[in-house]
């Protein structure tokens, strides 16, 4: 732990409410929060959480910073994000290791998460010169119409434990070039990752003589999160988390006519046809279901296999699962680390029991591994007779449900018959099957892939889903528009005043 902090140039763990380059706010009213190592169950550090008084200091600072930041030309804002990208490049290894230490994902995934931060910063730098508006032809002579996009305001970002740093960057990098400061509340399970990122952002802001562009507030959802949701000074809340909490976020923010970006539950499926490249499908399913110990919103949770190949394919999948090495996520040969905490373990075994009660057969895994640590489990494969109630629920754990189908339309119907709609995939060598899956009558998810898995997404495409996934979009494509306000402008350069729709008045 100390070695990682030394590489990050963090001398000690400070209180969780940041005031930018001027330092960290001391909060004697703040409650103490323990950060635990999910691999060992041991405490890593204690962090002082923010009180409402500290929250007010931080949001006031961010709101004040908005008044000047919004007037800085977007390409100049992009230079700040470019320097943030360079700082992350320099500290990729220790920050990635901290992600693995505090969250439990394997080292390759921890480093990959920081690389994702670097990639989105690079994307945002280019975007800073491409915040385009349309030009329209007016029906009135001597008139010019166009639209422009203005900065929106301070953006509240609430992130989940499973991606302690990357999801912040999706929002922060794009919001920054759009002219919006960010107020970030990370998950209470991973406060050290948030503090480390804020230290890096502070140094970048100080180099540019800035303050209040990137802001951090650490505290519980009940005490700090609700302050963000109810605050009229935050016109946009970007929330990543469960569908249950997402409903509360949506209702609370909508009640004050605020905007939301919601990235909620995923119950992602892969259809495997009888003409698929089975080796390719096998590798994609293994990573999608076992990666991050099944704790990604894009984790593969359901496999829908053509009935003629389900027997042999199931055996191959079970064999592959038995080769997955569990252990310390910082060890190079580990393929799956622990679940995040005891509650996640309990949720997994409750789901497995329900699956058995509904006729499921556990083909492999689904047992505790206390010899490795308190939160280690063997990933489970469960063959289900049909898509029962438990299969339609998202369980944030490494449980993979297998089901069979006869015809492709039946597979698509099974695929879509869940409340969630995030990521989806089909493995097939049939052009017709692939196009049917991508058609309007095919996958109803925000992400639909052919011959790649459900887990993992490039930053160039918009990320998000439909139905109970929330409908939000982050990262690439034109997601930047969520962080700005559109204004339509009409200019009359003649001395006459013609009205639209041919109306004559007076």
VMD Tcl script that draws the C-alpha trace (Angstrom):
set ca {
  {0.00 0.00 0.00}
  {2.71 2.49 1.00}
  {4.78 1.68 -2.08}
  {1.81 2.42 -4.33}
  {1.07 5.72 -2.59}
  {4.73 6.71 -2.83}
  {4.69 6.15 -6.59}
  {1.53 8.25 -6.79}
  {3.34 10.95 -4.77}
  {0.70 10.82 -2.05}
  {2.25 11.31 1.36}
  {-0.83 10.46 3.38}
  {-4.57 9.95 3.05}
  {-6.35 13.25 3.48}
  {-9.96 14.12 4.23}
  {-12.26 13.28 1.37}
  {-13.52 16.70 0.31}
  {-11.19 18.41 -2.11}
  {-10.69 22.13 -2.58}
  {-8.32 21.87 -5.52}
  {-4.69 23.02 -5.46}
  {-5.21 24.98 -2.24}
  {-5.35 21.71 -0.36}
  {-7.83 19.41 1.28}
  {-10.58 20.66 3.56}
  {-10.30 19.62 7.17}
  {-13.69 18.54 8.46}
  {-13.94 17.88 12.21}
  {-17.60 16.90 11.78}
  {-16.78 14.28 9.16}
  {-17.38 10.62 10.00}
  {-14.63 8.05 9.54}
  {-14.75 5.57 6.64}
  {-12.62 2.41 6.44}
  {-11.34 1.21 3.09}
  {-10.89 -2.57 3.04}
  {-8.80 -4.85 0.88}
  {-11.32 -7.36 -0.53}
  {-8.54 -9.91 -1.05}
  {-7.58 -10.14 2.62}
  {-10.40 -8.35 4.42}
  {-7.85 -6.08 6.10}
  {-8.26 -2.32 6.49}
  {-6.18 -0.30 4.04}
  {-6.80 3.19 5.43}
  {-9.28 5.45 7.15}
  {-10.80 8.38 5.28}
  {-12.66 11.33 6.74}
  {-15.99 11.78 4.98}
  {-17.50 15.13 4.16}
  {-20.19 16.76 6.26}
  {-22.94 18.93 4.74}
  {-20.89 22.02 5.61}
  {-17.93 20.73 3.63}
  {-20.21 19.78 0.74}
  {-21.40 23.38 0.63}
  {-17.81 24.65 0.44}
  {-16.96 22.34 -2.43}
  {-20.10 22.94 -4.52}
  {-19.78 26.69 -4.01}
  {-16.20 26.58 -5.22}
  {-17.16 24.52 -8.27}
  {-20.04 26.83 -9.09}
  {-17.76 29.85 -8.85}
  {-15.17 28.15 -11.08}
  {-17.86 27.58 -13.73}
  {-18.22 31.33 -14.25}
  {-14.68 31.61 -15.62}
  {-14.16 28.09 -17.00}
  {-17.14 28.39 -19.36}
  {-15.59 31.48 -20.98}
  {-12.25 29.82 -21.68}
  {-12.21 28.70 -25.34}
  {-12.91 25.01 -25.69}
  {-9.52 24.21 -27.31}
  {-7.84 25.84 -24.30}
  {-9.93 23.66 -22.01}
  {-8.77 20.73 -24.09}
  {-5.15 21.55 -23.24}
  {-5.92 21.00 -19.55}
  {-7.46 17.61 -20.34}
  {-4.43 16.80 -22.51}
  {-2.16 17.40 -19.51}
  {-4.43 15.24 -17.37}
  {-3.94 12.49 -19.95}
  {-0.15 12.85 -19.72}
  {-0.23 12.74 -15.92}
  {-2.27 9.54 -16.04}
  {0.19 8.02 -18.50}
  {3.05 8.68 -16.11}
  {1.18 7.12 -13.17}
  {-0.65 4.32 -14.97}
  {1.13 1.50 -13.13}
  {0.65 2.63 -9.51}
  {-2.90 3.88 -10.10}
  {-3.82 0.60 -11.81}
  {-2.28 -1.33 -8.93}
  {-4.32 0.72 -6.45}
  {-7.50 -0.17 -8.37}
  {-6.61 -3.87 -8.02}
  {-5.70 -3.50 -4.37}
  {-8.84 -1.66 -3.28}
  {-11.43 -3.09 -5.69}
  {-10.08 -6.60 -6.32}
  {-9.98 -6.79 -10.15}
  {-6.88 -8.42 -11.59}
  {-3.84 -6.31 -12.40}
  {-4.34 -6.42 -16.17}
  {-7.87 -5.06 -15.73}
  {-6.75 -2.42 -13.23}
  {-4.13 -1.14 -15.66}
  {-6.65 -1.40 -18.49}
  {-9.03 0.82 -16.56}
  {-6.40 3.55 -16.31}
  {-5.65 3.15 -20.02}
  {-9.34 3.77 -20.61}
  {-8.98 7.05 -18.71}
  {-6.06 8.01 -20.95}
  {-8.01 7.09 -24.07}
  {-11.08 9.14 -23.16}
  {-8.89 12.15 -22.32}
  {-7.30 11.89 -25.77}
  {-10.76 11.61 -27.32}
  {-11.93 14.69 -25.40}
  {-8.93 16.75 -26.52}
  {-9.95 16.22 -30.16}
  {-13.57 16.83 -29.26}
  {-12.67 20.26 -27.87}
  {-12.38 21.47 -31.49}
  {-15.52 19.65 -32.69}
  {-18.42 20.92 -30.56}
  {-20.39 21.52 -33.72}
  {-23.83 23.06 -34.17}
  {-26.00 22.93 -37.28}
  {-26.79 25.71 -39.75}
  {-30.41 25.74 -41.00}
  {-32.10 27.53 -43.90}
  {-34.78 29.98 -42.82}
  {-38.12 30.23 -44.63}
  {-37.91 34.01 -44.19}
  {-35.73 36.10 -46.53}
  {-32.78 37.86 -44.99}
  {-32.64 35.53 -41.99}
  {-29.93 33.16 -40.82}
  {-30.61 30.23 -38.47}
  {-28.12 28.13 -36.62}
  {-27.68 26.30 -33.33}
  {-24.87 26.52 -30.83}
  {-23.96 24.60 -27.70}
  {-23.14 26.33 -24.42}
  {-21.65 24.89 -21.22}
  {-24.32 23.50 -18.92}
  {-22.96 23.97 -15.39}
  {-21.42 21.88 -12.63}
  {-21.95 18.17 -13.32}
  {-22.48 15.75 -10.44}
  {-20.87 12.35 -11.03}
  {-21.72 9.38 -8.80}
  {-19.75 6.23 -9.63}
  {-19.88 2.56 -8.57}
  {-17.21 0.38 -6.96}
  {-16.55 -1.87 -9.96}
  {-14.91 0.85 -12.07}
  {-13.34 3.10 -9.43}
  {-11.66 5.52 -11.84}
  {-12.64 4.97 -15.51}
  {-16.29 6.02 -15.28}
  {-15.25 9.28 -13.60}
  {-13.01 10.02 -16.57}
  {-15.78 9.28 -19.11}
  {-17.71 12.12 -17.52}
  {-14.95 14.43 -16.30}
  {-12.89 14.61 -19.50}
  {-15.86 15.34 -21.75}
  {-17.58 17.65 -19.25}
  {-14.34 19.63 -18.86}
  {-13.91 20.34 -22.58}
  {-17.61 21.23 -22.72}
  {-16.96 23.92 -20.09}
  {-18.41 22.15 -17.05}
  {-16.67 21.59 -13.71}
  {-17.29 18.19 -12.12}
  {-18.22 17.23 -8.57}
  {-17.44 13.53 -8.03}
  {-18.80 11.23 -5.36}
  {-17.11 7.82 -5.69}
  {-18.39 4.63 -4.10}
  {-17.68 4.35 -0.38}
  {-16.10 0.95 -1.13}
  {-13.22 2.52 -3.07}
  {-12.45 5.97 -1.63}
  {-8.67 5.67 -2.00}
  {-8.93 5.41 -5.77}
  {-10.95 8.63 -5.82}
  {-8.44 10.39 -3.59}
  {-5.53 9.26 -5.78}
  {-7.21 10.56 -8.94}
  {-8.02 13.84 -7.24}
  {-4.36 14.30 -6.23}
  {-3.43 13.90 -9.91}
  {-6.15 16.32 -11.03}
  {-5.06 18.84 -8.39}
  {-1.53 18.89 -9.75}
  {-2.80 19.43 -13.30}
  {-5.09 22.25 -12.19}
  {-2.25 23.88 -10.25}
  {-0.02 23.79 -13.34}
  {-2.68 25.81 -15.17}
  {-3.49 28.16 -12.29}
  {-6.97 26.66 -11.97}
  {-9.16 25.70 -9.06}
  {-12.51 23.97 -8.73}
  {-12.70 22.28 -12.15}
  {-12.28 18.75 -10.79}
  {-13.77 18.29 -7.31}
  {-14.16 15.31 -5.01}
  {-16.60 14.64 -2.18}
  {-16.56 11.39 -0.21}
  {-19.53 10.28 1.84}
  {-22.51 7.97 1.97}
  {-25.33 8.13 -0.53}
  {-27.77 9.04 2.21}
  {-25.72 11.90 3.64}
  {-23.80 13.25 0.65}
  {-25.36 11.61 -2.41}
  {-28.79 13.04 -1.73}
  {-27.28 16.51 -1.40}
  {-26.08 16.20 -4.99}
  {-29.43 14.90 -6.22}
  {-31.40 17.74 -4.67}
  {-28.99 20.57 -5.53}
  {-30.29 22.97 -8.19}
  {-26.71 24.07 -8.83}
  {-26.09 20.68 -10.47}
  {-28.10 20.71 -13.72}
  {-26.87 17.21 -14.63}
  {-26.31 14.10 -12.50}
  {-24.47 11.17 -14.04}
  {-25.16 8.07 -11.95}
  {-23.72 4.57 -12.30}
  {-25.15 1.90 -10.02}
  {-28.09 -0.37 -9.36}
  {-31.52 -0.04 -10.93}
  {-33.04 0.34 -7.48}
  {-30.93 3.36 -6.57}
  {-31.21 4.63 -10.14}
  {-34.97 4.99 -9.73}
  {-34.42 7.19 -6.67}
  {-31.84 9.26 -8.56}
  {-34.12 9.69 -11.57}
  {-37.16 10.69 -9.55}
  {-35.30 13.08 -7.26}
  {-33.46 14.92 -10.04}
  {-36.50 15.02 -12.33}
  {-38.54 16.55 -9.51}
  {-36.34 19.66 -9.78}
  {-36.26 19.45 -13.61}
  {-32.61 18.41 -13.64}
  {-31.07 16.06 -16.19}
  {-29.68 12.57 -15.60}
  {-27.35 10.14 -17.31}
  {-28.23 6.72 -15.89}
  {-26.00 3.65 -16.30}
  {-27.84 0.97 -14.34}
  {-28.32 -2.80 -14.41}
  {-27.19 -5.21 -17.09}
  {-28.25 -8.82 -17.66}
  {-26.23 -9.50 -20.74}
  {-26.65 -12.52 -22.99}
  {-24.75 -14.19 -25.80}
  {-26.51 -16.27 -28.46}
  {-24.34 -19.09 -29.84}
  {-25.59 -20.54 -33.12}
  {-24.81 -24.00 -34.44}
  {-22.47 -22.56 -37.09}
  {-20.51 -20.33 -34.71}
  {-16.74 -20.45 -34.24}
  {-17.01 -22.26 -30.90}
  {-13.43 -21.61 -29.81}
  {-13.92 -17.88 -30.36}
  {-17.21 -17.95 -28.47}
  {-15.67 -19.93 -25.62}
  {-12.91 -17.39 -25.04}
  {-15.31 -14.43 -25.19}
  {-17.74 -16.06 -22.75}
  {-14.96 -16.92 -20.31}
  {-13.69 -13.35 -20.13}
  {-17.16 -11.86 -20.14}
  {-18.43 -14.04 -17.30}
  {-15.30 -14.36 -15.14}
  {-13.59 -11.00 -15.73}
  {-13.82 -8.65 -12.72}
  {-15.36 -11.67 -10.93}
  {-18.64 -11.04 -12.76}
  {-18.90 -7.54 -11.30}
  {-19.15 -5.55 -14.53}
  {-22.40 -4.07 -15.74}
  {-21.45 -5.66 -19.07}
  {-20.57 -9.08 -17.58}
  {-21.95 -12.05 -19.52}
  {-24.70 -13.64 -17.42}
  {-26.79 -15.68 -19.90}
  {-25.76 -18.01 -22.71}
  {-28.45 -19.06 -25.19}
  {-27.11 -22.04 -27.18}
  {-28.56 -23.89 -30.14}
  {-29.81 -27.29 -28.91}
  {-27.63 -29.36 -31.27}
  {-24.36 -28.05 -29.77}
  {-25.23 -27.34 -26.14}
  {-23.91 -30.68 -24.85}
  {-20.39 -30.48 -26.28}
  {-20.14 -26.72 -25.77}
  {-21.15 -27.00 -22.10}
  {-18.42 -29.57 -21.50}
  {-15.81 -27.31 -23.10}
  {-17.00 -24.37 -21.01}
  {-16.84 -26.37 -17.77}
  {-13.32 -27.50 -18.66}
  {-12.27 -23.89 -19.31}
  {-13.73 -22.76 -15.97}
  {-11.71 -25.35 -14.10}
  {-8.53 -23.76 -15.47}
  {-9.32 -20.28 -14.10}
  {-6.74 -19.40 -11.46}
  {-8.17 -17.60 -8.44}
  {-6.00 -15.56 -6.12}
  {-4.34 -12.26 -5.30}
  {-5.34 -9.88 -8.11}
  {-1.88 -8.29 -8.07}
  {-0.24 -11.60 -9.00}
  {0.44 -11.80 -12.72}
  {-1.08 -15.24 -13.37}
  {-4.34 -14.61 -11.48}
  {-7.42 -14.60 -13.74}
  {-10.08 -13.86 -11.10}
  {-9.85 -12.01 -7.82}
  {-12.36 -11.72 -4.98}
  {-15.85 -10.32 -4.82}
  {-15.92 -6.84 -3.36}
  {-17.29 -7.76 0.09}
  {-19.28 -10.23 2.16}
  {-22.63 -8.87 0.99}
  {-21.72 -9.68 -2.61}
  {-20.79 -13.22 -1.57}
  {-24.10 -13.64 0.23}
  {-26.03 -12.33 -2.77}
  {-24.29 -14.84 -5.04}
  {-25.20 -17.84 -2.92}
  {-28.78 -16.65 -2.46}
  {-29.08 -16.51 -6.26}
  {-27.58 -19.99 -6.67}
  {-30.04 -21.41 -4.18}
  {-32.95 -19.79 -6.00}
  {-31.63 -21.14 -9.31}
  {-31.60 -24.67 -7.88}
  {-35.11 -24.16 -6.49}
  {-36.23 -23.18 -10.00}
  {-34.81 -26.35 -11.55}
  {-31.25 -25.26 -12.30}
  {-28.30 -27.65 -12.26}
  {-24.89 -26.34 -11.15}
  {-22.38 -27.75 -13.63}
  {-19.30 -26.33 -11.92}
  {-18.23 -23.83 -9.25}
  {-20.48 -22.04 -6.83}
  {-18.44 -22.81 -3.70}
  {-16.54 -20.63 -1.24}
  {-12.73 -20.57 -1.23}
  {-11.88 -19.46 2.32}
  {-8.33 -20.76 1.82}
  {-7.75 -17.80 -0.50}
  {-9.54 -15.09 1.49}
  {-12.91 -14.07 2.89}
  {-14.50 -13.02 -0.43}
  {-13.27 -15.67 -2.86}
  {-15.71 -17.91 -4.72}
  {-15.42 -20.31 -7.62}
  {-17.28 -18.99 -10.68}
  {-20.44 -20.97 -11.35}
  {-22.12 -22.35 -14.47}
  {-25.79 -23.23 -14.03}
  {-27.85 -25.02 -16.67}
  {-31.43 -23.76 -16.53}
  {-34.54 -25.47 -17.93}
  {-35.88 -22.10 -19.03}
  {-35.50 -18.39 -18.35}
  {-36.89 -18.40 -14.82}
  {-37.28 -15.52 -12.37}
  {-33.69 -15.62 -11.11}
  {-32.31 -15.57 -14.66}
  {-34.17 -12.33 -15.31}
  {-32.49 -10.70 -12.31}
  {-29.02 -9.18 -12.32}
  {-26.75 -10.82 -9.74}
  {-23.45 -8.99 -9.49}
  {-21.35 -12.14 -9.21}
  {-19.73 -14.78 -11.47}
  {-22.85 -16.84 -12.24}
  {-23.42 -17.93 -15.84}
  {-26.81 -19.37 -16.84}
  {-27.03 -21.75 -19.83}
  {-30.24 -22.20 -21.84}
  {-30.97 -23.82 -25.18}
  {-33.04 -22.86 -28.20}
  {-34.21 -24.41 -31.48}
  {-34.71 -21.52 -33.95}
  {-33.00 -18.11 -33.98}
  {-36.20 -16.14 -33.37}
  {-36.75 -18.15 -30.19}
  {-33.22 -17.22 -29.05}
  {-33.86 -13.52 -29.72}
  {-37.15 -13.68 -27.82}
  {-35.40 -15.28 -24.82}
  {-32.62 -12.72 -25.11}
  {-34.98 -9.73 -24.98}
  {-37.28 -11.13 -22.28}
  {-35.51 -9.43 -19.35}
  {-35.99 -5.98 -17.80}
  {-32.42 -4.88 -18.56}
  {-31.02 -3.79 -21.93}
  {-27.32 -2.95 -21.81}
  {-25.00 -5.24 -23.80}
  {-25.59 -8.23 -26.07}
  {-23.80 -10.46 -28.55}
  {-24.24 -13.26 -31.07}
  {-21.63 -15.72 -32.25}
  {-22.39 -16.94 -35.75}
  {-20.83 -17.38 -39.16}
  {-24.19 -16.72 -40.82}
  {-24.58 -13.24 -42.29}
  {-28.36 -13.59 -42.12}
  {-28.30 -14.49 -38.41}
  {-25.94 -11.62 -37.64}
  {-28.07 -9.09 -39.48}
  {-31.26 -10.43 -37.89}
  {-29.69 -9.93 -34.45}
  {-28.75 -6.33 -35.31}
  {-32.09 -5.48 -36.94}
  {-34.99 -3.60 -35.39}
  {-36.53 -6.96 -34.50}
  {-33.29 -8.24 -32.99}
  {-31.41 -7.26 -29.83}
  {-33.14 -4.53 -27.81}
  {-29.93 -3.49 -26.06}
  {-27.90 -0.30 -26.35}
  {-24.88 -2.38 -27.37}
  {-25.13 -5.29 -29.82}
  {-22.04 -7.18 -31.00}
  {-21.28 -9.92 -33.51}
  {-18.50 -12.40 -32.78}
  {-17.17 -10.45 -29.80}
  {-18.44 -10.68 -26.23}
  {-20.61 -8.40 -24.13}
  {-17.87 -7.16 -21.82}
  {-15.55 -4.31 -22.64}
  {-16.30 -1.31 -24.85}
  {-14.16 1.12 -26.80}
  {-14.39 4.77 -25.80}
  {-15.22 5.92 -29.35}
  {-18.76 4.56 -29.21}
  {-21.58 5.79 -27.00}
  {-21.91 3.52 -23.95}
  {-25.28 2.80 -22.35}
  {-28.47 0.81 -22.58}
  {-32.24 0.71 -22.71}
  {-35.14 -0.35 -20.43}
  {-34.02 -0.66 -16.78}
  {-30.44 0.12 -17.80}
  {-31.62 3.73 -17.77}
  {-31.24 4.99 -21.33}
  {-28.15 7.07 -20.64}
  {-25.12 7.41 -22.91}
  {-21.55 8.26 -21.93}
  {-18.12 8.30 -23.55}
  {-17.93 8.55 -27.36}
  {-20.04 9.44 -30.40}
  {-22.20 12.52 -29.63}
  {-22.58 11.82 -25.91}
  {-20.98 15.22 -25.31}
  {-24.33 16.86 -26.03}
  {-25.65 15.71 -22.65}
  {-23.11 18.01 -20.96}
  {-24.16 21.14 -22.86}
  {-27.28 23.19 -23.51}
  {-28.52 23.71 -27.05}
  {-29.49 27.18 -28.23}
  {-31.22 27.93 -31.54}
  {-30.37 31.37 -32.98}
  {-32.12 33.36 -35.70}
  {-30.60 36.57 -37.06}
  {-32.54 39.04 -39.22}
  {-30.23 41.21 -41.31}
  {-32.95 43.09 -43.25}
  {-35.02 46.14 -42.19}
  {-38.25 44.16 -42.69}
  {-39.89 41.90 -40.12}
  {-41.47 38.94 -41.96}
  {-43.13 36.34 -39.73}
  {-42.86 32.59 -40.01}
  {-45.66 30.45 -41.51}
  {-46.63 33.40 -43.73}
  {-48.44 35.19 -40.90}
  {-49.25 38.86 -41.54}
  {-49.85 41.09 -38.53}
  {-50.75 44.79 -38.58}
}
mol new
graphics top color blue
foreach p $ca { graphics top sphere $p radius 0.5 }
foreach p [lrange $ca 0 end-1] q [lrange $ca 1 end] { graphics top cylinder $p $q radius 0.2 }
display resetview
